[in-house]
Every structure is written in C-alpha cells, then in structure tokens.
Amino acid sequence: MGKEYYGNAFVCEPVHNLVHRLVLQPQGVTFAGYRTAAEQQDEFLASTDNWFRPVEIRTGPDGALWIVDMYRFVIEHPRWIPPDRLAKLDVRAGDDKGRIYRVYPRGKTPRPVRNLAKLSKIQLAEALSTRNGPTRDLVHRLLLDTVRPANPLSDARPLNASDATALILSGIATNSPIPAARVQALFALTETAALDEDVLVSFYAPFLASMERPSVPAGRDLSINLLKLVEDLDAGVRFQLALALAESRDARAGHTLGRLAETGMQDIWLRTAVLSSATSHVPEILKVVLAMPPAALGREEMIVQLVATAAKSSPAQVLDQVLGLVLPEENQPVQTWHFTTLASLTAEAEKSLSKSTAAKARRVFAEARRMATDADQPEEGKEAAIRLLGFRGDQEQSQTVLVDLLKSPLSQRLQEATLASLRRNRNPQLLTGIWENWPRYAPSLRLALIDLLLSREEWASALLNEVEKGSVSLTEISPANRQRLLKHSKETIQQRAAKLFAGNRIEGRGEVLARYRSVSSLKGHAANGAIVFEKNCSSCHFFRGAGYAVGPDLAAFRDKRPEDFVVAVLDPNAAIEPRFINYQVETKDGRSLSGIVNGETATSLALVQGQGVTEKILRADIKELKASSVSLMPEGLEQTITPQDLADLIAYLKQQ
C-alpha cells in the first residue's frame, strides 16, 4: 500500500457501507488517531451500493489490503427489526453472495504470493525477515510446526542455540532493519527454547523508539542490562518491562517497578502495568512512591492502589508492613487518602494487624467519624470519610453517624456515599433508625432507601412489614422494585409481595400495546415529556445532562418511529440486548442484588443498578450468579404513564 498507509487503522462500518481510516500517532504507551486532510469530508472507501457490507480487513500476503464484503441486503439482526417490517423483509437475501476486494495504489501491482509449504527450516528462518505481517506470521507458525510438533511420531526436533536455524533467527533478532521481524524472531527463539540471554541483551541494546515496540519475554532471569530499560525514553519499552517483572522474584524487581511508577505516574497504561506486576513487590514499590514529593500528581492514588493490591493478595505480615509504611504516626495529620487506603482492608485482615498498626488504623477511623459530621469539611474529604465508615458499619458509633447523616440535607454525592456505606451494614438496629425518620425523608431518598432495603432478605421482609402496616405506601415502590420483590429468590418474599400487589395486576403486554396504539397519533409536548422522563426514566437512562447511564443511550433512538418507542417502553422484554440483561446476585454475606454486569475480570465483576449505583463484587464473595430472562427495565410502566404522557416522552426524546 505504501508508506502513506503504514501505521493506519482501518475500521469496517457495514451498516453505513464504508471503511473508515485513521492515521495513528504514538501517545505514550498507546496511540491517538485522526483523519487525514483529504478525508475530512470523505471516507477511505465507501459505496452507493446498499448491499456493500465490509466486515473484515487484513493485509494480504501480496501487500494489498484485503476487504471482506459480506454483501447482504439486511445486516441488522432480525431481533432488532419491528415485527411488521420484519414480515416484509427477506433477511437472508444475499447469503449466496460475498466477495473479497484487494485494494492497492493505482499504477502498482500486488506482488506474487510465495509458496512457503516446501521450505526447509533454514529457508523459513530466512523468510521471517520480511515487512509483510501475514507472511511473517505464516513463516513463524510453520517454523514452530517443524520444531514443536503436535504429532509425537513426527521427525521434527527442538532447536538449540547453536543450531543453524537458531543462528539465523538470532541474527534477525539483533540485526534486521525491520523492527517487527526482530521481535518475531526473538519470540520464535523463546518458543523453541533456543534463546540465549546475550541475544536478548543485544536485541535491546541498539533499539530505538518506533511504532513497533518490543516485548520483554516474561519469566527470564533479570540482568543489569535489562533493568537499565527503566531509563528508556520510549514508554512502550518501559510498559513491556513492567509486565515482564511480574514473574520475577529478583530483589531488584520491586525497586525497578517503583522507578517505573515514579516516571510514569501520568500514564494510565504504565501505571496499570506496574500494578498488575506488583503482587510480590508491594513494599519495595511503596518505598519509592512514598519518597516522592507529597504534591506529586498521582502519588496518593498509586499508594491507595498498592495497598488494595496487598490487601487482596499479600500474606498478613506483608499487609501489616505495608500499612505500617502508609498510615500516619501519632504526630502526623490524617489525610483524605488515608480513608480511601483503609477502605480496602477486610474485617479479617484488620484482625491480623499488629498492635502498633491497629492503633494507627483506629485513629484513622475515629478521624473519619469526626470529619463525616463536620459541616466545614470539603465535600471530597467528607465523602471519603463516609465511605470508610461503611467498612465499620457493624460498630454502633459508625452506624449512628451514617443514619444521622440522612436526617439533614445532603448533596447527591454525599447521599450516594452514605447509602453505599449503609449497604454494607448487617446490624438489625439500622432499620429502627430508618423507620423512625421515614416521614422526614424526601421522595428521592425514600426510593433509594427502598432499593437499599431490597438488597438483604431480612430487610426486604421488614419493608413488607411496613407496607402491610401502612407506614410505607404501596405507591412508593417503583415498578422496577416491584419486579424485584415478585421475582425474589426467597419464595416467602414472593408470596407476600404477590398478595400486596394483587390489586395492581400487570396486564399482558399484548393488551397494553393495543391500548396504547393511539400514541402515534397524539401530539406530544416535549416540555411535559422532560418531566415524564425525570420521574420514570432518569434512574436508568442519561439524556441531555440528566439521569444515570445504566441502560441504552436514548440519543441513538431519535430516528425511531413512535411505534418503536411504544414497544420499547411498554414491552421491554420484547428485544433485550445481551449487555442489558438483568443479573441476580446473591452474596455470601446475605445480600441480594440485581443489575447489569458492565465489567468483569478473573476475580471480580461490576454490577450496575438503578441510579447508577455500581457494586464491585469479588467472585469469591458470590454465592450465586444468575442471568434472568428479563431486562433491568421493568414491565408495568403503563400504571404510571398515560398514553398522552408517552406521546410527550417520545416528543422529548425525538426533539433535535
């Protein structure tokens, strides 16, 4: 394709019949992308043929850009097409077609594709030094097949460092003018157990920053030469070094990671790489970070993250050492970040602290109780203090502070922090304080508290007691929370809820849709629609600066027909996008949660609930995780939204 296109990103847009191009520029560890001047109003490739559906792009072994065109009339999944329109479409139209385009500069011809199947090991090794990525990958695979056979009867044999093939690969790794070929040769040597450390050191010695950054093979013994890479000017090299140090038990690795953290505090990727490798090296890294100037940007955040790493994975004595380094002495002030640091400490870990470290922790908790109720404190400090008290929620002093906070007007930020801390509480006396103050709570706070009470079986039962007594109105329980009660994991809760809501039967969706058929003919008033949105939708949708981004982005629905809106609002389970499926989670400490899973790792998941409340739950703490067959958005909104309200809401959402 030529130098003009080297380092570009090409993105398929099958719905819009085009291929988009971005020129990439290094930006720290990662890249930034921009359009070229010639493509500000155009695309790299576009077609007026509505059946043109580019779905995949590869560099071909001939040097051309290969673009796979699925060539279909309909590219959307049928589940997203309204039934009346679907009945008129042949969604399989074009399934006997499809093609691959080869794109290359005008006036040039793609080079012939070399047949690699009959090459010897030595010839394959020599062929690795090419600028064509697909050819390199194929050569690499064929080379490994000759020395690492799947068939035990094969005559293939592993390499050694003095083998002629290994010597050719070593020469490419240290001398090839093609950076990508050098990297691939290095890993071919690693994978065939033929890598000599002298080659590894030579590989890095002449290396200059380029768009193709080398990776440090993990698990190698460290040498002084490799540790010197901490001084490399290229962020990509430092990033790979940080990842490689994860496997090291060398005493110097922790200090090196600390140096990498110190020089890359503003680079989120380098910081993440250091943290991912920190498990065995937290004390050594901390010593370097703590020695940084207190005002250094990112210092406090890094300390908090390192303590959290130690709290999750370090032995008790190491965690005690870490906290001893971080927590303030008697003659030092307690700062806001100390609260955040202690919040990662589990109750079990707290019990194993030494006397001196435990005394430091008690002083921080006491300061948190004081600051949480101090009206003169900045909001950021108060929030951190309140959130820390959630980790001491079973202690009467902390619980009293949290319940008392709800009596006075709080900002949205502090109210959310207080509710999050109360959510961790298991003390039965908590309910007494809530019911005593219920008449004084604002409607929005009552809604949030009901959501909180449904997180534990005993609290949900207590809520139903109050509803039965008339202390809590049935109308205060939103359709979403009504659905949670009716589908509760405990049958006794389900039965009691069904009895209470018997007079508010949710109709079949067909009946409701028939009653609301007139909505498309009604004139909507956007001003009233904004009020309808605030009351019924804002807890899970963000639109025009209001609400919470839990469900889909409603701005994307602006071009939908009124009929589509009616179905989406009144029959939310007709078509559920997988990422918005509602999950039920029961934790080992007795909590019952429901929401959307919007992030997962090997050890935890993030559950997003109404009003944007996000719970990060360790997998080790989960008793049961179950995907429901329904959307987080509840059925039954027709009980609070009239046809005219819905017409107004649609007008508001479609307003330009």
Buried (B, 14 or more C-beta within 10 A) or exposed (E): BEEEBEBBEBBBBBEBBBBBBBBBEBEBBEBEBEBEEEBEEEBBBBBEEEBBBBBEBBBBBBBBBBBBBBBBBBBEEEEEBBEEEBEEEEBEEBEEEEEEBEBBEEEEEBEEEBEBEEBEBEEBBBBBBBEBBBBBEBBBEBBBBBBBBEEEEEEEEEBEBEBEBBBBBBBBBBEBEBBBBBBBBBBBBBBBEBBBBEBBBBBBEEBEEEEEBBBBBBEBEBEEBBBBBBEBEBBBBBBBBBBBBBBBEBEBBBBBBBBBBBBBBEBEBBBBBBBEBBEBBBBBBBEBBBEBEEEEEBBBEBBBBBBBBBBBBBEEEBBBBBBBBBBBEEEEEBBBBBBBBBBBBEEEBBEBBBEEBBEBBEBBBEBBBEBBBEEEBEEEBBBBBBBBBBBBBEBEEBBBBBBBBBEEEBEEEBBBBBBBBBBBBEBEEBBEBBBEBBEEBEEEBBBBBBBBBBBBBEBBBBBBBBBEEEEBEEEBBBBBBBBBBBBBBEEEBBEBBEEBBEEEEBBEBEEBBEEBEEBBEBEBBBEBBBBBBEBBBBBBBBBEEEBBEBBBEBEEBEEBEBBBBBBBBBBBBBBBEEEBBBBBBBBEEEBBBBBBBBEEEEEBBBBBBBBBBBBEBBEEEBEEBEEBEBBBBBBBBBBEBEBBBBBBBBBBBBEE
